[in-house]
Amino acid sequence: MTVPDLKLNSGIAIPQIGLGLWLNKNEETCKAAVKHALKAGYRHFDTAQIYANEAYLGAALKEAGTPRQDVFITTKIWNENLWWDGFDPSFDESLQKLQTDYVDLLLIHFPVTNQRRPAWYKMEEKFKKGQAKAIGVSNYTVAHLEELLRECSVKPVVNQVELHVFLQQPELVAYCQQNGIVLEAYSPLAHGYHMDDPALQQVASKHSKTTAQIMIRWCIEQGFVVLPKSAHPDRITENIDVFGFSLDAQDMAKLKTLDKGFRTAWDPTHVT
Ligand SMILES: NC(=O)c1ccc[n+]([C@@H]2O[C@H](COP(=O)([O-])OP(=O)(O)OC[C@H]3O[C@@H](n4cnc5c(N)ncnc54)[C@H](OP(=O)(O)O)[C@@H]3O)[C@@H](O)[C@H]2O)c1
């Protein structure tokens, strides 16, 4: 399976599906998932300092013999490492664990009050040094993005946020799209909740697909990068097998009705 690329505003390409690695904390399971994903066609891996598996990802990629330039690696700076003196050592440690001298995409994991603004200067430094080929943010609201766009010298390429059929975030999506910021949909399967929803099942049976594949395809149709997580080989393969069909206007209209503002992760809307 070949996954298409999207173009980021910095000019680099990003594979539209990446394997999510949150909660994949066991070394053997994590390495097996990464190696299976490579065989299935994934070339994009989404980790973070707080996931405690950067080293497993780095080791799995090395053991699989994948040339560095053939994979796209994202990591994220964790909240307690955003402070001025903590940023650099934590980033160096991430590179060491990942067994690489650059990441393709570096994100601020969460818009921590009083930390996110100085941290962006550190992000820009990593970008200018070539240690991060692109830089972006995660869990930013429109207000956080407005602040950043007013002040930055390097624009964020992505905003990685919780985004799925049950949490469609139309205002945030429109703002990012108007400003050339690609949306990365995290928890695209709503963390496994509501996958038996009747409307989802109807669309799935119409296309002879699973409800997981419909949820992922819904993101693809809208030009989002999608980051499904699974630790199971069959599901890893299933989640990338979403390119031989498309959702029509009727399907999209039905799926639009599922937006319930349902969050599975943290809510950044009240972070000042
Ligand atoms: N930036 C952030 O703050 C943030 C926050 C949350 C997530 N993320 C990123 O987004 C990724 C995905 O989010 P997520 O892990 O919350 O949830 P998700 O991908 O929405 O759902 C994962 C859950 O669905 C199950 N699953 C996967 N494929 C399935 C399939 N085909 N059929 C049925 N069940 C399936 C998984 O179980 P098994 O593993 O047992 O298959 C797991 O329980 C994360 O791994 C991470 O990379 C980022």
Ligand as a Chemical Component Dictionary entry (heavy atoms), coordinates in Angstrom:
data_LIG
# 
_chem_comp.id                   LIG 
_chem_comp.type                 NON-POLYMER 
_chem_comp.pdbx_formal_charge   0 
_chem_comp.three_letter_code    LIG 
# 
loop_
_chem_comp_atom.comp_id 
_chem_comp_atom.atom_id 
_chem_comp_atom.alt_atom_id 
_chem_comp_atom.type_symbol 
_chem_comp_atom.charge 
_chem_comp_atom.model_Cartn_x 
_chem_comp_atom.model_Cartn_y 
_chem_comp_atom.model_Cartn_z 
_chem_comp_atom.pdbx_ordinal 
LIG N1  N1  N 0  -0.811  15.283 20.397 1  
LIG C1  C1  C 0  -1.564  14.732 21.332 2  
LIG O1  O1  O 0  -1.828  15.322 22.391 3  
LIG C2  C2  C 0  -2.118  13.359 21.092 4  
LIG C3  C3  C 0  -3.127  12.859 21.948 5  
LIG C4  C4  C 0  -3.649  11.603 21.657 6  
LIG C5  C5  C 0  -3.173  10.872 20.569 7  
LIG N2  N2  N 1  -2.174  11.385 19.763 8  
LIG C6  C6  C 0  -1.628  10.616 18.599 9  
LIG O2  O2  O 0  -2.680  10.020 17.869 10 
LIG C7  C7  C 0  -2.504  8.603  17.859 11 
LIG C8  C8  C 0  -3.828  7.878  17.807 12 
LIG O3  O3  O 0  -4.659  8.262  18.870 13 
LIG P1  P1  P 0  -5.184  7.226  19.969 14 
LIG O4  O4  O 0  -4.103  6.262  20.258 15 
LIG O5  O5  O -1 -5.755  8.016  21.068 16 
LIG O6  O6  O 0  -6.450  6.547  19.378 17 
LIG P2  P2  P 0  -7.077  5.987  18.018 18 
LIG O7  O7  O 0  -6.100  5.736  16.950 19 
LIG O8  O8  O 0  -8.230  6.852  17.779 20 
LIG O9  O9  O 0  -7.620  4.601  18.566 21 
LIG C9  C9  C 0  -6.777  3.627  19.090 22 
LIG C10 C10 C 0  -7.652  2.543  19.722 23 
LIG O10 O10 O 0  -8.437  1.904  18.712 24 
LIG C11 C11 C 0  -8.067  0.509  18.605 25 
LIG N3  N3  N 0  -8.011  0.207  17.158 26 
LIG C12 C12 C 0  -7.052  0.562  16.267 27 
LIG N4  N4  N 0  -7.353  0.151  15.034 28 
LIG C13 C13 C 0  -8.547  -0.494 15.135 29 
LIG C14 C14 C 0  -9.362  -1.165 14.197 30 
LIG N5  N5  N 0  -9.032  -1.227 12.914 31 
LIG N6  N6  N 0  -10.510 -1.722 14.644 32 
LIG C15 C15 C 0  -10.868 -1.650 15.959 33 
LIG N7  N7  N 0  -10.131 -1.036 16.897 34 
LIG C16 C16 C 0  -8.968  -0.462 16.486 35 
LIG C17 C17 C 0  -6.713  0.401  19.274 36 
LIG O11 O11 O 0  -6.551  -0.863 19.863 37 
LIG P3  P3  P 0  -5.268  -1.828 19.562 38 
LIG O12 O12 O 0  -4.014  -1.019 19.723 39 
LIG O13 O13 O 0  -5.442  -2.876 20.591 40 
LIG O14 O14 O 0  -5.468  -2.318 18.156 41 
LIG C18 C18 C 0  -6.808  1.470  20.354 42 
LIG O15 O15 O 0  -7.524  0.981  21.479 43 
LIG C19 C19 C 0  -1.689  8.350  19.126 44 
LIG O16 O16 O 0  -1.107  7.069  19.147 45 
LIG C20 C20 C 0  -0.720  9.488  19.064 46 
LIG O17 O17 O 0  0.315   9.220  18.128 47 
LIG C21 C21 C 0  -1.666  12.626 20.010 48 
# 
loop_
_chem_comp_bond.comp_id 
_chem_comp_bond.atom_id_1 
_chem_comp_bond.atom_id_2 
_chem_comp_bond.value_order 
_chem_comp_bond.pdbx_ordinal 
LIG N1  C1  SING 1  
LIG C1  O1  DOUB 2  
LIG C1  C2  SING 3  
LIG C2  C3  SING 4  
LIG C2  C21 DOUB 5  
LIG C3  C4  DOUB 6  
LIG C4  C5  SING 7  
LIG C5  N2  DOUB 8  
LIG N2  C6  SING 9  
LIG N2  C21 SING 10 
LIG C6  O2  SING 11 
LIG C6  C20 SING 12 
LIG O2  C7  SING 13 
LIG C7  C8  SING 14 
LIG C7  C19 SING 15 
LIG C8  O3  SING 16 
LIG O3  P1  SING 17 
LIG P1  O4  DOUB 18 
LIG P1  O5  SING 19 
LIG P1  O6  SING 20 
LIG O6  P2  SING 21 
LIG P2  O7  DOUB 22 
LIG P2  O8  SING 23 
LIG P2  O9  SING 24 
LIG O9  C9  SING 25 
LIG C9  C10 SING 26 
LIG C10 O10 SING 27 
LIG C10 C18 SING 28 
LIG O10 C11 SING 29 
LIG C11 N3  SING 30 
LIG C11 C17 SING 31 
LIG N3  C12 SING 32 
LIG N3  C16 SING 33 
LIG C12 N4  DOUB 34 
LIG N4  C13 SING 35 
LIG C13 C14 SING 36 
LIG C13 C16 DOUB 37 
LIG C14 N5  SING 38 
LIG C14 N6  DOUB 39 
LIG N6  C15 SING 40 
LIG C15 N7  DOUB 41 
LIG N7  C16 SING 42 
LIG C17 O11 SING 43 
LIG C17 C18 SING 44 
LIG O11 P3  SING 45 
LIG P3  O12 DOUB 46 
LIG P3  O13 SING 47 
LIG P3  O14 SING 48 
LIG C18 O15 SING 49 
LIG C19 O16 SING 50 
LIG C19 C20 SING 51 
LIG C20 O17 SING 52 
# 
